[in-house]
Amino acid sequence: MTQLPSDATAQLRRGIYLLLIALTVGNMTGRLLAVNSVNRAEREKQLIAQELKEIRKTLKQQGLSDEQIQARLAEERVRVSSELQLQRPFLSANDRSRWLAVRALVEQGTFAIDGVVDRRLWDTIDMVQHQGRDGQLHLYSSKPPLLMTLIAAEYWVIYNLTGMSLATHPYVVGRLMLVTINILPMVLMLALVARLVEKLGSTDWGKVFTVASAAFGTMLLPFAVVLNNHLIAAVSASVALYSLVRIKYDGETRVRYFALVGIAGAFTAANELPALAFLAWLALMLWGVDRRAWLIGFLPAAAIVAVAFFATNYAAHESLRPPYMHRSETNPEDNWYDYSFTVEGVTRQSYWNDRQGIDRGEPSRAVYALHVLVGHHGIFSLTPIWLLSMCGLMMWMRQPEPCRRQLAWGIAALTVVCLVFYIGFRPQHDRNYGGMTSGFRWMFWFAPLWLIAMLPAVDRSAKSSVRKAFVLTLLAVSVLSASYPTWNPWTHPWITHWLEFCGW
């Protein structure tokens, strides 16, 4: 394996990288340990206090002594707190949809979430309804089931070894699982980014700045406290990119690296559908390197993920298409989003029959493009460090070295393809900026690609104090945006709130 550069400052840079990674791990873990639906906390306290006040009044009327009343109140507090619980560590219908599927798989042995949905703590709008194998209508998570199935394996171990469940111990179990699902993989991504900047960067300033941007300046950080596909896709994209660079840049032709590119690239696509373009690009890049390794390494590894994706989807829904593709406007039986359901004796209509707020979608594609790029959910307005990435891509496109030039053209093409897909080809109801969220989350998986792409632009700024001040300002704004959703990433960005304050 190729060693890192042995220049005089390499050891110092490695120390700085480890320091940045440690700070990021502490930051994410601290957020995770504090995660809670704090907007419900005060209301829960009020309801419990009000109920206990009524119980105290009743006990007094029964002529009990103060000591007896206190003893009874202590018993009643446990019951009332359980019945009136509103707080939860699962902050959005989006992540609760996945948690519900994980619970149903382990606790009930089914993908149907009917048995675990309620109206208070375990509710979600991100679900579909269709006929199950028993001939009855059931509710299911609208998310592709592969990721939930993998996560359910970890939950099965916890559930059977400890007896704790997500229902009885949501904070302990949920936080423990998110450490392994989100935080540890993020450490891997940061480590791979650090190794890539050592290979492809040319100045100490550029290398340290890029790793600092990875540690604090992307919108992946606030999502470390919730179960989501975007962070996981970014990590798998970083694995694929690192393995690709080892093959193309270092001349590494062992089959294991081809297999890593295949499985990581395919898993990225399994979690982010437009990343199929990423997988195709990886396949094209490696085809001309070593066709034998491509056929026995890359192709079978990618096929394993593809088979798992369709197999879990069929096991869950008896369909090869994921749930979100069942939205037919002409065939009611193939529109899984049009339904009513009854939970705890209350009948409700599907949220998607009467979308509210931002979920109604942006009518104008031009306005949508504006806000996706530089507006209230803007990729470049919220995280302007990506402007450096765009400049870096253009600089590498003119490089004589084939590896950097191919990387630049590939990342640029992927960026354009995915933006055109989301802006130009989605119907109005899908032009919702990712819903109630702190950024345009569908492009978050590009983070490792764009981080590497910023290297030449940041390296160029190393010898100018004015340029350094400029790129540091871009980083400061990016960190601001990543830090703004202090406790919940499922909130609007600061730019949206600022525009609303200004009367927009």
N, C-alpha and C positions, 0 to 999 in steps of 0.2 A: 504494500500500500504506500502511495506517495506521501512523504512526510511534509509537514508544514514548512514554510520558508524558515531558514535559520539566520535571518538577519538580526542585527543587534537589538531591535525593539520587538521582536516577535514574542518573546516571553512576557514582556510588559503588556502587549496587546492581549495575550491570552488571559492574563490576570484581570484586565479590564473587562473582557468578555464575561468571565466567570462572575465578576462583581455585578455586572448588569443583569445577568441571568438570575443571580441570587436575589437582587432587588425586585425583579419582575415576579419571581416565584412568591416572594413574601407579599408583594402587592396583590397578586391574584388570590393567594390563599387567604389573606386577611379579608378581602371582599367576600370570598366564598363563605368563610366562617361567620360573617355578619349578615349574610343574605337572608332577607325576610321581607314579607309584604308589609312594610312599615306603614303604608297608607291605611292598613286595616287594624293596626295595633291599638290605637286610641279608641276606635269604635268598639273593638272587642272588650276592652276594659270597661267602657261605659255600660255595655249590655250586661256584663257579668255583675258589675256593681249594682245595677238596677234590679236584676233578678235576686241577688242576695239580700237586698234591702226589703224586697217583698217577702222573702222567706223569713227574715228576721221579724217582720211585722206579724206574720202568721204565727210564728213560734211564741211571740209575746202574748198574743191573744189566747194561746193555749195554756198560759199560766206557767210556762217553764222558767226555771231560775236562770240567772245570767250565765252560770257555769254550763248548764245544760244547753243553753242557746249557742254558746261558743263552740261546744263540742259538735252540735248538729251542723252549725255553719261550716265547720272545717270539713265535714263529710260532704255537705252539699256543694262546697266550692269545687271539689274534684269533679263531680257530676256536671255541674253547670259549666265549668271551664271546657269540658269535653264537648258538651252539646252546643255551646255558643262559640266554639273556636272559629276564628276567621283568618288568623295569621297562617302563613305557609311559606316554605322556602322555594316554591315553584311559582314563578312570577308572571307567567303569560300562558294564554291558551295554547301558544305554539309549543313551549316546552312541556306543558302538562299533557298535551296530546301524545307525545312520545313516552312520557312517564306512565301514562295510562296503559299504553300498549305493552310496556315492559311489565307492569304489574299483572295485567291480564294473562300474559304468557306464563309467568312463573307461578302466580297464585291460583290461576284457574285453568291453565293449559289451553288457552284459546287466544286468537288474535282479536276476537270481539271484545269490546270494552264496556258493553252494557252493564256487566256486573260490578264494575268499579267506578262508574260515573256517578256523581251526585250533584246537588245544586249549590253546594257551599264551598267545599275545599277542592274537590276533584272534578271540576267542570272544565269544558273546553268548547270552542267553536270550530276548531280544526279537526273535524271528523266527518265521515261520510256514512251513508247507510245503504246496505244492499242485502240481498238474500244470501243466507249462509247455507252450509251443507245440510242443515236440518230442515231447510225449506222455510225458515222464519227470517224476518228482517232483523238485522243486527247493526249496531254502530261499530265503526272501526276508525282508527286514526287515519287521517288523510296523508300521512307521511309514508314514503317507501319503507317497507318492513325490514330490509336487510340490516340497517344500523340498529334498530330496536332489538332485533334478534340477537345480534352480537352483544349488545349491552345487557340483555336479559340473562346471558350466560354468567356474567359477573353477579347480577342480582340473585340468581339461583344459588350461587355459592354462599352469599351473605345470608340469604333467607333460610337456607337449610342448616348452615353451621351455627348461626347465632339466634335464630328464631325471631329476629327483628325484621320488620317489613316497612315498606314505604308508607303504609297506612298508619302503623303504630309508632314508628320512629322516623318520620320524614326528614327531620333535620340531620340526625346522625347518619342514616343510610344514604340520603341524597347527597350530603356534602362529601361523605367518604367516596362515593362513586364518582362524583365530579372531579375529585382530585386525580383519579386514575383516568378518567375519560377526557378531561380538558387540560389540567395543569401539567401532568407529566408529559403528555404529547407536545405541549407548547415548549417545554424544556428541550425536547428533541428538535423541534423546529428551530429554536434559537441557536442551538449548537450547530445544526447544519448550515444555517445562514452564516454563522461565524466562520465555519470552515470554507464556505464558498467565497466570502469576502477576502479571506486569506489567499485564495487561489486567483481571484479575478481583480482584486483591487490593487492600486499602485502606490497609495500614500497611507501613512498611519492615520491621518485625519479622516480620510474617506472611509477606511475600514471601521474605525471606532464609531464614527457618526452613523454608519449604516446599521451596525449592531444596536446602537442606542435607539435608533428609529424602530428597529424590530422589537426592542424590549418595551418601549413606552409610547410609540407614535402611531400604532395601527389600531383599527377598530375591533381587532380580535380580542383585546384585553378585557373590555367590559363584558364580552360574551363568555368569559371563563366561568362565570357563576351560574350559567344556565345550560341546560342540555340543548344542543343545536348541532346542525350539520356543517355550518360554515367554518368553524374553527377546525373541526376534524378534517374537512376537505383541504384547508390550507396546510395542515401538517402533512397530509399524504402528498400534496403537490410539492412540498419542500423535499420530501424523500425522493420523489420521482426526478425533480430537478437536480438534486445533488448526485444521484446515480447517473443521470444523463451526462453531467459535467465530468464525472469520473471517466466515463466511457469516451466522450468526445475530446476532452481537454487533456486527460492524463493517459489516454490510450489503453484504458483498462478494458479487457475483452473477456473476462471471466463471466460465465453464464449467470452467476448469482446477481450481477449488476443489471443484466438484461431483465432478469426475473423481477428484481426490485422495481425497475422502471415500469414493467407491465402491471404488477399487482398494485403499486401505488398510483399509477396513472388511471387505472380502471376504477380503483376505489374512489379517487377524486371525482370521476364521472358518475359513479353510483350515488354520490352525495350531492353533486351539483350537475344537473343534466347538461347544461351548455359546455361543461368540461369534457364532453365527448370530443370537442375540437382539440382540446389539450391532448387527449389520448391519441387522436389521429396524428397530431404533430409529432408526438414522441415516437410513434410507430414509423413515421416517415424518416425521422432523424436517424433512427437506428438501423433501418433496413439496409442502408448502403455500407454500414460499418462491418457487420459480420452476420451474414444471413443464416448461418448455422446457429449461432447464439440467439438470433432473433426467433428462429423457429422452435428451438427447444427451451428457450428461456423466457423471452418477452411474451410470445403468443400464448403458451399454456397458462402463464401466470395471469395474464389479462382475462383469459377464458374462464379461469376459476371464479373470479369476481363476477363476471357476466352471468355464469350459471347460477351462482349464489343469489344474485340480484333477482333473476327471473324465477328461481325456484322458491325463494321466500315470498315473493309476490304472489305466486300461484298458490302456495300453501295458505296464505292469508285470505286471498280474494278470488281464487279460481280464475284468475286472469293474468296474462303476462304484462298487461299495462298497469302502471302504478295508479293509485286511486285518483290523483289529480288529473289524469287523462280521461276520466269518465265524466264528461260534462256535456253530453250530447244535447243539442237544442231541438232535435227532431225525434229522438227515441227516449221516452221517459224512463225506460228500464235501464238505460245506459247513462242516466244523469244521477249520479250518486249524491249530488249536493242538494237535490230537491226532495225534502222529506220533512216529516214531523216525528217527534219522539216523546215518550213519557218517562219522566224521572221523578221518583218519590211522589207519584200521584199527580204531577203537574205536566201538562202537555205543552210542548214548545214547538215552534217552527225552526227550521234550519236558518241560522244566521245569514247564510249565503243567498237566501231568497229576499232578504231585505238588508243589504249591506249598509253600513253606517260610516260616516266620516271619510277618512282617507281610503277606505276599502272600496268606495264607489268608483275609484279610478280617475285618472286625469284625462279629460276629453281631448285635449290638444296634445298631439305628439311633440310639437315644437316646445310647448311649455314644459312638458315632461322631460325632454332632452335637456332643457336649460337647468332645471332643478336637479336632475340626476348628475349633471356635470359640475355646475358651479352655483347651484341654488341651495335651497334649504336642506336637501339630502345629498348635496353635491360631493362627488368623489374628490374633486380638487379644492372645493371650498372648505370642507370639513378636515381633510387630510392633505394639505397642500404639499407635503413632502413628495406626493406622487407626481407633482410637476417636475421635480428633479428626475424622476424615473423616465418621464417622457423625453426630457432633454438627453438623458443618458442613452436611451434607445437610439435616438438620432445620431449621437456621437459614435456609438458602436457600429451602427450601420455602415459607417465610412471606414471602419477599421480594416486593415489588410488581413488580420488574423481571422481565419475561417470560423473558429469556435465562437468568438464574441459576436461576429457578424451574423452568424446563423441564429444564435440566441436572441439577438436584437430583433431580427426580422420575424422570428417565430413569436416572441412575446408581443410584439406590436400587432401582428396579424390576429393573434388570439384576443387581444384587448378589443380590437375593432369588431371582430366577429361577435363577441359576447355583448358588447354595447349595442350593436345593431340588432341583435336578437331581442334584447330587452326593450329597446326603445322603438324599433321599427316594426316588429312582428307580433308583439303581444296585444291582445284585445284590450279595450278600455278597462275592464274589471281587473286585469292583471297589471295595469299601469298604476300601481299604488305605492311605489317607492319601498316595497318590502313591508308595507303595513305600519303599524305602530312600532317603530324601531329607531335606533339612534344613528342609523346610517343606511346607505344603499347596500344592504347585506348580501345581495346576490353576487357582488363582485369581491367580497372579502377574501375569497380563496386565492385571489391574485397576489396577496401580500408577499409571499416569498419570491415570486417572479419579479414584482416591481421593486422590491428591496434590492435585489441583485442588480437590477437595471439602473438604479440611481448611482451606482459606484462611479462611473466616469464623470458624471456631472459634479458629484461631491469632491472627487479627486481634483477636478479643475479649480475648485474654490480654495484649495489648501494654501495657496501662496498669496491670497488676498484677504486682508482683514475685512474689507467691505463685503466680499462674497461670503466669507464665513458668517458675518452678521446676518446676511440675507437668508442663508440656508438654516441658520439657527432659529430665525424668526419663523420660518416655515415649520420647523420641528416643534417649536413652542405652541403654535396654533394646533398642530396635529395632536400633541399631547393634551391640550385643552379639550379637544373634541372627544378624545378617548377617555378622559377623566370626568367629563360632564355627567354622564349617566352613572352617578356615584354608586347607587345600589340596585339599579335595574336597567339593563340595556334595552328593554322593551318600552322605551320612552322616545319622544321626539328629540331631535338634535337641538343644540343650543341656538342654532341659526333660526330654526322654526319658532322657538319661543321668543327670540329677539324680534323677529318679524311680526309676530302676534302682538308683542308689547308696543311696537311702532304703529300698530293699527292695520297691519296687512291682513 
